[in-house]
């Protein structure tokens, strides 16, 4: 598994900020490479690893690359998912009820 130069997708910051607004702990792992997901998220005493994909890409371009797919299949600790929006991130971590609160801010 080779290391690729990291690129942060345009929606990365928005997702990080939204997760933090609802009280999640968020650590960006985007510079790690080797297929490691972009975000480490703690919420309600659970750990999630989130790969952020650009929503503007076509469906086929939003697939995990080879290193990411391998990492995802080998990981055995915590939940791992791929999102392209803050709403998908909230859903992944079980925080869908916070959407209304976010919209009011």
GROMACS elastic network, one bead per residue, 0.5 to 0.9 nm:
[ bonds ]
;  ai    aj funct       b0    kb
    1    34     6  0.59020   500
    1    35     6  0.76816   500
    1    66     6  0.84546   500
    1    67     6  0.58104   500
    1    70     6  0.83737   500
    1    71     6  0.89197   500
    2    33     6  0.80995   500
    2    34     6  0.57647   500
    2    35     6  0.84466   500
    2    67     6  0.73934   500
    3     6     6  0.86007   500
    3    32     6  0.81365   500
    3    33     6  0.51731   500
    3    35     6  0.77642   500
    3    67     6  0.85226   500
    4    33     6  0.58287   500
    4    34     6  0.68779   500
    4    35     6  0.84968   500
    5    31     6  0.76980   500
    5    33     6  0.70899   500
    6    30     6  0.61820   500
    6    31     6  0.53019   500
    6    32     6  0.75889   500
    6    33     6  0.63214   500
    7    30     6  0.72207   500
    7    31     6  0.77996   500
    8    11     6  0.82378   500
    8    12     6  0.62911   500
    8    13     6  0.84843   500
    8    30     6  0.65415   500
    8    31     6  0.84913   500
    8    38     6  0.81111   500
    8    52     6  0.83797   500
    9    12     6  0.53341   500
    9    13     6  0.82398   500
    9    52     6  0.69281   500
    9    53     6  0.64928   500
    9    54     6  0.57800   500
   10    13     6  0.70124   500
   10    14     6  0.80471   500
   10    53     6  0.88251   500
   10    54     6  0.67601   500
   11    14     6  0.52597   500
   11    15     6  0.62110   500
   11    16     6  0.86834   500
   11    52     6  0.76344   500
   11    53     6  0.79073   500
   11    54     6  0.65793   500
   11    55     6  0.79967   500
   11    84     6  0.72994   500
   11    85     6  0.69985   500
   11    86     6  0.83251   500
   12    15     6  0.53118   500
   12    16     6  0.62438   500
   12    17     6  0.87060   500
   12    38     6  0.83260   500
   12    39     6  0.88292   500
   12    52     6  0.63762   500
   12    53     6  0.82423   500
   12    54     6  0.84891   500
   12    84     6  0.86572   500
   12    85     6  0.87149   500
   13    16     6  0.50670   500
   13    17     6  0.60749   500
   13    18     6  0.85000   500
   14    17     6  0.51995   500
   14    18     6  0.60707   500
   14    19     6  0.85855   500
   14    85     6  0.83299   500
   14    86     6  0.71223   500
   15    18     6  0.51203   500
   15    19     6  0.61196   500
   15    20     6  0.85707   500
   15    52     6  0.84720   500
   15    84     6  0.86757   500
   15    85     6  0.66829   500
   15    87     6  0.86679   500
   15    89     6  0.71746   500
   16    19     6  0.52757   500
   16    20     6  0.62185   500
   16    21     6  0.86888   500
   16    26     6  0.66001   500
   16    27     6  0.84407   500
   16    28     6  0.81692   500
   16    39     6  0.81260   500
   16    86     6  0.83504   500
   17    20     6  0.51560   500
   17    21     6  0.61817   500
   17    22     6  0.89676   500
   17    26     6  0.88549   500
   18    21     6  0.51102   500
   18    22     6  0.67417   500
   18    24     6  0.88609   500
   18    86     6  0.65280   500
   18    89     6  0.89728   500
   18    90     6  0.86510   500
   18   102     6  0.73342   500
   19    22     6  0.55054   500
   19    23     6  0.67048   500
   19    24     6  0.53901   500
   19    25     6  0.76204   500
   19    26     6  0.72635   500
   19    41     6  0.82928   500
   19    43     6  0.89090   500
   19    86     6  0.76623   500
   19    89     6  0.77836   500
   19    90     6  0.73582   500
   20    23     6  0.50622   500
   20    25     6  0.62547   500
   20    26     6  0.67095   500
   21    24     6  0.73305   500
   21   102     6  0.75711   500
   22    95     6  0.83630   500
   22    98     6  0.69193   500
   22   101     6  0.83981   500
   22   102     6  0.77771   500
   23    43     6  0.73074   500
   23    44     6  0.88784   500
   24    41     6  0.65699   500
   24    42     6  0.56059   500
   24    44     6  0.77955   500
   25    40     6  0.80647   500
   25    41     6  0.55494   500
   25    43     6  0.65800   500
   26    39     6  0.66789   500
   26    40     6  0.57357   500
   26    42     6  0.65369   500
   26    43     6  0.89158   500
   27    38     6  0.86033   500
   27    39     6  0.57765   500
   27    40     6  0.50781   500
   27    41     6  0.65058   500
   27    42     6  0.88380   500
   28    31     6  0.78477   500
   28    37     6  0.88809   500
   28    38     6  0.58879   500
   28    40     6  0.63198   500
   28    41     6  0.86825   500
   29    32     6  0.55403   500
   29    33     6  0.80433   500
   29    36     6  0.72603   500
   29    37     6  0.66761   500
   29    39     6  0.53203   500
   29    40     6  0.67254   500
   30    33     6  0.67718   500
   30    36     6  0.77390   500
   30    37     6  0.69419   500
   30    39     6  0.68738   500
   30    51     6  0.88807   500
   31    38     6  0.79156   500
   32    35     6  0.81892   500
   32    36     6  0.65574   500
   32    37     6  0.85526   500
   32    38     6  0.82929   500
   33    36     6  0.57275   500
   33    37     6  0.81700   500
   33    38     6  0.87373   500
   33    67     6  0.87456   500
   33    68     6  0.89533   500
   34    37     6  0.89975   500
   34    67     6  0.60903   500
   34    68     6  0.73278   500
   34    71     6  0.78297   500
   35    38     6  0.89344   500
   35    64     6  0.87992   500
   35    65     6  0.78754   500
   35    66     6  0.78347   500
   35    69     6  0.72857   500
   35    70     6  0.73024   500
   35    71     6  0.55419   500
   35    72     6  0.79342   500
   36    39     6  0.87396   500
   36    49     6  0.85592   500
   36    51     6  0.81241   500
   36    67     6  0.81464   500
   36    68     6  0.64101   500
   36    71     6  0.64231   500
   36    72     6  0.80378   500
   37    40     6  0.76540   500
   37    49     6  0.59884   500
   37    50     6  0.54827   500
   37    52     6  0.76946   500
   37    68     6  0.72127   500
   37    71     6  0.83795   500
   37    72     6  0.82591   500
   37    80     6  0.80274   500
   37    81     6  0.85143   500
   37    82     6  0.84573   500
   38    49     6  0.74097   500
   38    50     6  0.58915   500
   38    52     6  0.62038   500
   39    48     6  0.80390   500
   39    49     6  0.56097   500
   39    51     6  0.65355   500
   39    52     6  0.77923   500
   40    47     6  0.72369   500
   40    48     6  0.59743   500
   40    50     6  0.65507   500
   41    46     6  0.81844   500
   41    47     6  0.57308   500
   41    48     6  0.50114   500
   41    49     6  0.61466   500
   41    50     6  0.74950   500
   41    93     6  0.84918   500
   42    45     6  0.64369   500
   42    46     6  0.55770   500
   42    48     6  0.63099   500
   42    49     6  0.88776   500
   42    93     6  0.87361   500
   43    46     6  0.53798   500
   43    47     6  0.66210   500
   43    48     6  0.79677   500
   43    93     6  0.70265   500
   43    94     6  0.87193   500
   43    95     6  0.87472   500
   44    47     6  0.85159   500
   44    93     6  0.89177   500
   46    78     6  0.74866   500
   46    79     6  0.85261   500
   46    93     6  0.83848   500
   47    77     6  0.84204   500
   47    78     6  0.54475   500
   47    79     6  0.66705   500
   47    80     6  0.89225   500
   47    93     6  0.86239   500
   48    77     6  0.89559   500
   48    78     6  0.57121   500
   48    80     6  0.57737   500
   48    81     6  0.77706   500
   48    92     6  0.83380   500
   48    93     6  0.70051   500
   49    78     6  0.72765   500
   49    79     6  0.61659   500
   49    81     6  0.64996   500
   49    82     6  0.85887   500
   50    79     6  0.84054   500
   50    80     6  0.58001   500
   50    81     6  0.51003   500
   50    82     6  0.55921   500
   50    83     6  0.69651   500
   50    89     6  0.78190   500
   50    92     6  0.86636   500
   51    64     6  0.85633   500
   51    68     6  0.85955   500
   51    80     6  0.78221   500
   51    81     6  0.62151   500
   51    83     6  0.63066   500
   51    84     6  0.85091   500
   52    81     6  0.87534   500
   52    82     6  0.58966   500
   52    83     6  0.51950   500
   52    84     6  0.56713   500
   52    85     6  0.80582   500
   52    89     6  0.89218   500
   53    56     6  0.88189   500
   53    57     6  0.80729   500
   53    61     6  0.89383   500
   53    62     6  0.60041   500
   53    63     6  0.84107   500
   53    64     6  0.87250   500
   53    82     6  0.70502   500
   53    83     6  0.61194   500
   53    85     6  0.83695   500
   54    57     6  0.57615   500
   54    61     6  0.89691   500
   54    62     6  0.71299   500
   54    83     6  0.85855   500
   54    84     6  0.56656   500
   54    85     6  0.83475   500
   55    58     6  0.78801   500
   55    59     6  0.87580   500
   55    62     6  0.79211   500
   55    83     6  0.87347   500
   55    84     6  0.52020   500
   55    85     6  0.71997   500
   56    84     6  0.89511   500
   57    60     6  0.79113   500
   57    61     6  0.56907   500
   57    62     6  0.61986   500
   58    61     6  0.52139   500
   58    62     6  0.65032   500
   59    62     6  0.52978   500
   59    63     6  0.72360   500
   60    63     6  0.58778   500
   61    64     6  0.82651   500
   62    65     6  0.87467   500
   62    84     6  0.86705   500
   63    69     6  0.86005   500
   64    67     6  0.78632   500
   64    68     6  0.54784   500
   64    69     6  0.54596   500
   64    82     6  0.84594   500
   65    68     6  0.52887   500
   65    69     6  0.60672   500
   65    70     6  0.86082   500
   66    69     6  0.52215   500
   66    70     6  0.62002   500
   66    71     6  0.86377   500
   67    70     6  0.52127   500
   67    71     6  0.61680   500
   67    72     6  0.86484   500
   68    71     6  0.50804   500
   68    72     6  0.60850   500
   68    73     6  0.86556   500
   69    72     6  0.51525   500
   69    73     6  0.62888   500
   69    74     6  0.87199   500
   70    73     6  0.53082   500
   70    74     6  0.62686   500
   70    75     6  0.87237   500
   71    74     6  0.52339   500
   71    75     6  0.60968   500
   72    75     6  0.54654   500
   72    76     6  0.87247   500
   72    80     6  0.69211   500
   72    81     6  0.84098   500
   73    76     6  0.82695   500
   75    78     6  0.80887   500
   75    79     6  0.88534   500
   75    80     6  0.81637   500
   76    79     6  0.84119   500
   77    80     6  0.86964   500
   79    92     6  0.87417   500
   79    93     6  0.86898   500
   80    92     6  0.87467   500
   81    89     6  0.86081   500
   81    92     6  0.70214   500
   82    88     6  0.84230   500
   82    89     6  0.81925   500
   82    92     6  0.85684   500
   83    86     6  0.77795   500
   83    87     6  0.85719   500
   83    88     6  0.54906   500
   83    89     6  0.58550   500
   83    92     6  0.81157   500
   84    87     6  0.84770   500
   84    88     6  0.66733   500
   84    89     6  0.77874   500
   85    88     6  0.52467   500
   85    89     6  0.63453   500
   85    90     6  0.87600   500
   86    90     6  0.61472   500
   86    91     6  0.85659   500
   86    99     6  0.89274   500
   87    90     6  0.51273   500
   87    91     6  0.62173   500
   87    92     6  0.86394   500
   87    95     6  0.89682   500
   87    96     6  0.72452   500
   87    99     6  0.71282   500
   88    91     6  0.50198   500
   88    92     6  0.61117   500
   88    93     6  0.87874   500
   88    96     6  0.85618   500
   89    92     6  0.50764   500
   89    93     6  0.64339   500
   89    94     6  0.86194   500
   89    95     6  0.82977   500
   89    96     6  0.87452   500
   90    93     6  0.54082   500
   90    94     6  0.60780   500
   90    96     6  0.52075   500
   90    97     6  0.83333   500
   90    98     6  0.75708   500
   90    99     6  0.76742   500
   91    94     6  0.50820   500
   91    95     6  0.57222   500
   91    96     6  0.50185   500
   91    97     6  0.87835   500
   92    95     6  0.75853   500
   92    96     6  0.84105   500
   93    96     6  0.81501   500
   94    97     6  0.81500   500
   95    98     6  0.56425   500
   95    99     6  0.77819   500
   96    99     6  0.58256   500
   96   100     6  0.87419   500
   97   100     6  0.68815   500
   97   101     6  0.80766   500
   98   101     6  0.52521   500
   98   102     6  0.63202   500
   98   103     6  0.88091   500
   99   102     6  0.51790   500
   99   103     6  0.63081   500
   99   104     6  0.88554   500
  100   103     6  0.51927   500
  100   104     6  0.64243   500
  101   104     6  0.52838   500
  101   105     6  0.67098   500
  102   105     6  0.54328   500
